Amino acid sequence: MSMIEKGLGSNLPPTRNNLLEKLFKLSERKTNVRTEILAGITSFLTMSYIIFVNPAILADAGIPKEAALAATIYASVFCTILMALWANYPVAVAPGMGLNAFFAYTVVLGQGLTWQTALGAVFISGVVFLILTVTGIRQKIVDGVPDVLKSAIAVGIGLFIAFIGLKNAELVVANEATFVALGDVTSLGPLLALLGFIIAAILMAKRVKGALLISILATSVIAMIVGFISFPKSIGDIVSLNLPSMSETFLAMDIMGAIGYGVLSVIFSFTIVELFDNLATLIGLTKKAGLTDENGKIENLDRALQADAIGTMASAAFGSTALNAYVENATGISEGGRTGLTALTAGILFFLALIFAPLIVFIPSVATAPILILVGALMISEIRHISFDDFTDVIPVFLTIVLMPLTFSIAEGLAFGFISYTLLKLLTGKRKQIHWIMYIVSAAFIINFIMSAH
């Protein structure tokens, strides 16, 4: 047996002198190189769909698609490796679903900002995020928001993402009489999207690794066969050693433009969404990986949050949106991933994916739309944590969930949820249930409404 085979195949912990052992504490976490690498491959396969989905969303905001693809991958590589080496977490990171939708459809298309100004807002939110993390304020903010609203935010974003998917698939279309209506499900585009949705749903139900990526590729191939899109003409249309450039987006962010525009509410919304989504995901993943002590304290959580904040700043500089730890990392952790070596493996695979960049032009929106619908459906599962016994909880939850898709704005749903919760509790004699943070957040949203009206 070769040294490589011994290193990868043995179930015995590596020696103390091994570099990987020193970096990732494999023995301490009762794992080995082979397990960690296989876990990293698994995590990458389950979340690699973002390589195609994120550029499609950013392109709707006007960002050049090839540059968006490059920025997506480089941001994922940078922050995932940072998470591996700084926090030693088995967690890969990429531009967040929900945050990318907020960027494209609420900030750029909804409020009319340029994508450069929106990137400036993302960068500032990363700075704010880092300050809140280092000072410990971040945890206080999260603690101050009631659990029912945290769950409602996840459900609302899920519905919003699913609605975008249905729109991109042309299953839901505009209608002058009813605002929205069912599209022509007999036309080729919607039929392909439905087929992709069925493929992805079946593969996910069977717990096939890389189900969403397989669905994207399969739907794209079928679209080529039926003539919806053209076939690649050469191997160079699929694989290329000329790595995609992000020259059109690198450092294109307009920080002063974001400040001058007065995007306080935008930055605030980015920060709030990222606070809850990322922290909740990290807590869940680290518990699953057994990285908590006997008192329930999570090892290196501050480092993980710092890595995410720095990664978001880097992502904006590259030309992509705020980053999140992906819940899909649970698949790699289920395979035994316990250290940063799992994340390092996923990060390397993200980088290698750059050679498949030419393939992006052969991925139609009908292939990525079903993924948005399914991701949205998965996020709706948070509703099980919401109690509907207290009417002063029900109304804010309802407004948060419903107004995100109906106003096509995550920020508007957040605003109505926070304000209604604070007012209802205050006016019904339940002020003891209101954390002081809620007063500040609600006041900020009210001030933003007033300023936006002039």
C-alpha positions in Angstrom: 0.0 0.0 0.0 1.3 3.4 -1.0 1.8 6.3 1.4 -1.2 8.1 -0.3 -3.4 5.1 0.1 -2.4 4.8 3.7 -3.2 8.4 4.3 -6.5 8.4 2.6 -7.7 4.9 3.4 -6.7 4.2 7.0 -9.2 4.7 9.7 -6.5 5.4 12.2 -5.8 9.1 13.1 -2.9 10.7 11.4 0.3 11.2 13.3 0.8 14.2 15.5 3.6 15.4 13.2 1.4 15.5 10.2 0.7 18.9 8.9 -3.0 18.2 8.4 -3.2 17.0 12.0 -1.7 20.2 13.2 -3.9 22.4 11.1 -7.2 20.6 11.6 -6.9 18.5 14.9 -8.1 15.4 13.2 -7.3 13.1 16.1 -9.0 15.3 18.6 -12.2 15.3 16.6 -12.0 11.5 16.0 -11.7 11.7 12.2 -9.2 11.0 9.4 -8.1 12.4 6.1 -10.1 10.0 4.0 -13.4 10.7 5.8 -12.8 14.4 5.6 -12.1 14.4 1.9 -15.1 12.3 1.1 -17.2 14.6 3.2 -15.9 17.6 1.4 -16.7 16.1 -2.0 -20.3 15.4 -0.7 -20.8 18.9 0.5 -19.5 20.4 -2.7 -21.8 18.2 -4.9 -24.9 19.2 -2.9 -24.3 22.9 -3.0 -22.5 23.3 -6.4 -25.8 24.3 -8.0 -25.0 27.8 -6.8 -22.3 28.1 -9.5 -25.1 28.3 -12.1 -28.0 29.7 -10.1 -26.2 32.7 -8.6 -24.9 34.1 -11.9 -28.4 33.8 -13.4 -29.8 35.9 -10.6 -27.0 38.5 -10.7 -27.4 38.7 -14.5 -31.0 39.9 -13.9 -29.5 42.8 -12.0 -27.3 43.7 -15.0 -24.0 42.1 -13.9 -22.2 40.4 -16.9 -22.9 36.7 -16.6 -19.3 35.5 -17.1 -18.0 38.0 -14.5 -20.8 37.0 -12.1 -19.8 33.3 -12.5 -16.1 34.1 -11.8 -17.0 36.3 -8.8 -19.4 33.6 -7.4 -16.7 30.9 -7.6 -13.8 33.1 -6.3 -15.9 34.4 -3.4 -16.9 30.8 -2.5 -13.3 29.6 -2.7 -11.9 32.5 -0.6 -14.4 32.3 2.2 -14.6 28.5 2.3 -10.9 28.2 2.7 -10.9 31.0 5.2 -13.6 29.1 7.2 -11.4 26.0 7.0 -8.2 27.5 8.1 -9.4 30.2 10.6 -12.4 28.5 12.2 -11.6 24.8 11.4 -15.2 24.2 10.5 -16.5 21.5 8.1 -18.6 24.2 6.5 -18.4 25.5 2.9 -19.6 29.0 2.2 -21.1 30.7 -1.0 -23.3 33.6 -2.0 -26.5 33.2 -0.1 -29.8 32.3 -1.6 -32.3 34.9 -0.5 -29.5 37.5 -0.2 -28.8 37.3 -3.9 -32.5 37.6 -4.6 -32.7 40.6 -2.3 -29.8 42.2 -4.1 -31.1 41.7 -7.6 -34.9 42.0 -7.3 -35.4 44.3 -4.3 -32.3 46.6 -4.4 -31.4 46.9 -8.0 -34.6 46.2 -9.9 -37.0 47.3 -7.1 -35.3 50.5 -5.8 -33.5 51.4 -9.1 -29.9 51.3 -7.8 -27.1 50.4 -10.1 -25.5 47.0 -9.4 -22.3 48.9 -8.6 -24.0 50.9 -5.9 -25.7 47.7 -4.6 -22.3 46.0 -4.3 -21.1 49.0 -2.3 -24.0 48.4 0.1 -23.0 44.7 0.3 -19.4 45.7 1.2 -20.6 48.2 3.9 -22.9 45.5 5.3 -19.9 43.2 5.5 -18.0 45.9 7.5 -21.0 46.4 9.8 -21.2 42.7 10.1 -17.6 42.4 11.2 -17.9 45.2 13.7 -21.0 43.7 15.2 -19.2 40.3 15.4 -16.0 41.6 17.0 -17.9 43.7 19.6 -20.3 41.0 20.5 -23.3 43.1 19.5 -24.3 40.6 16.8 -25.3 38.0 19.3 -27.3 40.6 21.3 -29.3 41.6 18.2 -30.0 38.0 17.4 -31.1 37.3 21.0 -33.3 40.4 20.9 -35.5 39.2 18.0 -38.3 36.8 18.9 -38.0 33.3 17.6 -41.4 33.6 15.8 -40.0 36.4 13.7 -36.8 34.5 13.0 -38.8 31.6 11.7 -41.1 33.9 9.8 -38.2 35.5 8.0 -36.9 32.1 6.7 -40.4 31.1 5.5 -41.0 34.5 3.8 -37.7 34.4 2.0 -38.5 30.8 1.0 -41.8 31.9 -0.6 -40.0 34.9 -2.3 -37.3 32.6 -3.8 -40.0 30.1 -4.9 -42.0 32.9 -6.5 -38.9 34.1 -8.5 -38.4 30.5 -9.6 -42.0 30.2 -10.8 -41.6 33.5 -12.6 -38.4 32.5 -14.3 -40.0 29.3 -15.4 -42.9 31.3 -16.8 -45.2 29.2 -14.8 -46.4 32.4 -13.2 -46.8 35.4 -15.5 -48.1 39.0 -15.2 -51.8 39.7 -15.8 -53.4 43.1 -16.0 -56.7 41.9 -14.5 -55.3 39.8 -11.6 -51.7 41.0 -11.4 -50.4 37.3 -11.7 -51.7 34.3 -13.5 -50.7 30.8 -14.6 -48.5 30.8 -17.6 -49.0 28.6 -20.7 -48.0 25.2 -19.3 -48.2 23.6 -22.7 -45.3 25.8 -24.2 -41.8 24.3 -24.3 -40.2 26.6 -21.6 -42.6 25.9 -18.8 -42.7 22.2 -19.7 -38.9 21.9 -19.4 -39.0 23.7 -16.1 -41.7 21.3 -14.8 -39.6 18.3 -16.0 -36.5 19.7 -14.2 -38.6 20.2 -11.1 -39.8 16.6 -11.2 -36.2 15.3 -11.8 -34.8 17.3 -8.9 -37.7 16.4 -6.5 -37.3 12.7 -7.2 -33.5 12.7 -6.8 -33.8 14.7 -3.6 -36.5 12.3 -2.3 -34.1 9.4 -3.0 -31.3 11.4 -1.3 -29.0 11.3 -4.3 -25.8 13.3 -3.8 -25.7 16.3 -6.1 -29.4 16.0 -6.9 -29.9 19.7 -7.8 -26.7 19.9 -10.0 -27.8 16.7 -11.8 -31.2 18.2 -12.4 -29.7 21.4 -13.9 -27.4 19.5 -16.2 -30.1 17.0 -17.2 -32.7 19.7 -18.0 -30.1 21.6 -20.0 -29.3 18.5 -22.1 -33.0 17.8 -22.7 -33.4 21.5 -23.7 -30.7 21.0 -26.3 -32.2 17.8 -27.6 -35.6 19.4 -28.2 -34.1 22.5 -29.7 -34.8 25.0 -26.9 -31.1 25.9 -26.8 -28.2 25.0 -29.1 -25.6 22.3 -28.5 -22.0 23.1 -27.7 -20.0 23.1 -30.9 -16.7 21.9 -29.4 -15.1 20.7 -26.2 -13.9 24.3 -25.7 -17.6 25.3 -25.3 -17.7 23.1 -22.2 -14.2 23.1 -20.7 -11.5 25.7 -20.9 -8.2 26.4 -19.2 -8.7 30.1 -19.9 -10.3 30.9 -16.5 -13.3 33.3 -16.5 -12.4 36.9 -15.7 -14.1 39.1 -13.2 -12.4 42.2 -14.6 -15.8 43.8 -15.3 -16.9 43.5 -11.6 -13.6 43.4 -9.6 -13.6 46.5 -7.3 -16.5 47.9 -9.4 -18.5 48.5 -6.2 -19.5 52.1 -5.6 -19.2 52.6 -1.8 -19.5 56.4 -1.9 -22.5 56.0 -4.2 -24.1 53.7 -1.7 -23.5 56.1 1.2 -24.6 59.1 -0.9 -27.8 57.3 -1.9 -28.7 56.9 1.7 -29.1 53.1 1.6 -29.3 52.7 5.4 -32.3 50.5 5.1 -30.7 48.4 2.4 -27.6 47.8 4.5 -29.7 47.2 7.5 -31.8 44.6 5.7 -28.7 42.8 4.3 -27.3 42.7 7.8 -30.5 41.5 9.5 -31.1 38.7 6.9 -27.5 37.6 7.1 -27.5 37.7 10.9 -30.4 35.3 11.3 -29.8 33.0 8.3 -26.1 32.5 8.7 -26.0 32.2 12.5 -29.0 29.8 12.6 -27.3 27.7 9.9 -23.9 27.7 11.7 -25.5 26.7 15.0 -27.4 23.8 13.4 -24.4 22.5 11.5 -21.9 22.8 14.4 -24.3 20.9 16.7 -24.7 18.2 14.1 -20.9 18.0 13.8 -20.6 17.7 17.6 -18.6 21.0 18.0 -20.3 22.0 21.2 -19.0 21.5 24.7 -20.9 20.2 27.7 -22.3 23.7 28.4 -23.7 24.0 24.8 -21.0 26.6 23.8 -20.0 26.3 20.2 -16.3 26.1 19.5 -14.7 28.9 17.4 -18.1 30.4 16.6 -16.7 33.9 16.7 -14.0 32.9 14.2 -16.6 31.5 11.9 -18.7 34.6 12.0 -15.6 36.8 11.4 -14.7 34.6 8.4 -18.1 35.1 7.0 -18.0 38.9 7.5 -14.6 39.2 5.8 -15.8 36.9 3.1 -18.8 39.1 2.4 -16.5 42.1 2.0 -14.3 40.1 -0.4 -17.4 38.9 -2.3 -18.6 42.5 -2.9 -15.1 43.4 -4.1 -15.1 40.5 -6.5 -18.6 41.4 -7.8 -21.0 39.0 -5.9 -23.4 39.2 -3.0 -23.3 38.5 0.7 -22.1 35.0 1.7 -23.8 32.3 3.8 -22.9 29.0 5.3 -25.1 26.5 3.4 -27.4 24.1 5.1 -26.4 21.6 2.4 -23.2 21.1 4.4 -25.2 18.8 6.6 -24.7 16.1 3.9 -20.9 16.3 4.3 -21.2 16.3 8.1 -23.4 13.3 7.9 -20.6 11.6 5.9 -18.3 12.2 8.9 -16.9 15.7 8.2 -15.7 17.2 11.4 -12.9 19.6 10.6 -11.8 22.4 8.2 -10.3 19.7 5.9 -13.9 19.0 4.7 -14.3 22.7 3.9 -10.8 22.9 2.3 -11.7 20.0 0.0 -15.0 21.7 -1.0 -13.1 25.0 -1.6 -10.6 23.3 -3.9 -13.4 21.7 -5.9 -15.1 25.1 -6.3 -11.8 26.4 -7.7 -11.5 23.4 -10.1 -15.1 24.2 -11.3 -13.7 27.3 -13.0 -12.6 25.2 -16.0 -16.2 24.4 -16.7 -17.1 28.1 -16.8 -17.9 28.1 -20.6 -20.8 25.8 -19.8 -22.7 28.6 -18.2 -24.0 29.9 -21.5 -25.7 26.5 -22.1 -27.6 26.6 -18.9 -31.1 28.1 -19.6 -33.2 29.8 -16.9 -35.7 26.9 -17.2 -33.0 24.6 -15.8 -32.2 26.8 -12.8 -35.7 28.0 -12.0 -36.8 24.6 -10.6 -33.9 24.8 -8.1 -35.2 28.1 -6.8 -38.6 26.6 -6.3 -37.2 23.6 -4.4 -34.9 25.7 -2.2 -37.9 27.9 -1.4 -39.9 24.8 -0.5 -37.2 23.6 1.8 -37.0 26.9 3.6 -40.8 26.9 4.3 -40.2 24.0 6.7 -39.2 26.6 9.3 -43.0 27.2 9.8 -43.1 24.2 12.1 -41.3 26.3 14.7 -44.0 29.0 14.7 -46.8 28.9 17.4 -50.1 30.3 16.3 -51.7 30.5 19.8 -50.9 34.2 20.4 -52.6 36.6 18.1 -49.9 39.3 18.7 -47.5 36.8 17.2 -49.7 35.6 14.3 -50.2 39.0 12.7 -46.5 39.9 12.5 -45.7 36.4 11.3 -48.4 36.6 8.7 -47.3 40.1 7.4 -43.6 39.0 7.3 -44.3 35.9 5.3 -47.0 37.2 2.9 -45.5 40.6 2.1 -42.1 39.4 1.0 -43.3 37.7 -2.1 -46.3 40.0 -2.7 -44.2 43.2 -2.5 -41.3 41.4 -4.3 -39.2 42.7 -1.4 -37.6 41.0 1.5 -37.0 44.4 3.2 -40.7 45.4 3.1 -41.7 42.1 4.7 -39.1 42.6 7.4 -40.3 46.1 8.0 -44.0 45.2 8.5 -43.1 42.2 10.6 -40.9 44.1 13.0 -43.1 47.2 13.3 -46.3 45.2 13.7 -44.8 43.0 16.4 -43.5 45.9 18.4 -46.8 47.9 18.2 -49.1 45.0 18.9 -47.1 43.9 22.0 -46.9 47.5 23.2 -50.6 48.3 22.7 -51.9 45.0 24.2 -50.0 45.3 27.5 -47.3 42.8 26.6 -44.3 45.2 26.6 -42.3 42.8 28.7 -42.1 40.5 25.7 -40.4 43.3 23.7 -36.6 43.4 23.7 -35.1 46.8 23.5 -33.5 45.9 20.2 -37.0 45.6 18.7 -37.7 49.3 19.4 -34.5 50.4 17.6 -35.1 48.1 14.6 -38.8 49.1 14.3 -37.9 52.8 14.6 -35.3 52.5 11.9 -37.8 50.9 9.5 -40.4 53.7 10.3 -37.8 56.4 9.7 -36.9 54.7 6.4 -40.5 54.7 5.3 -40.8 58.4 6.1 -37.6 59.3 4.3 -38.5 57.1 1.2 -41.8 59.0 0.8 -40.0 62.3 0.1 
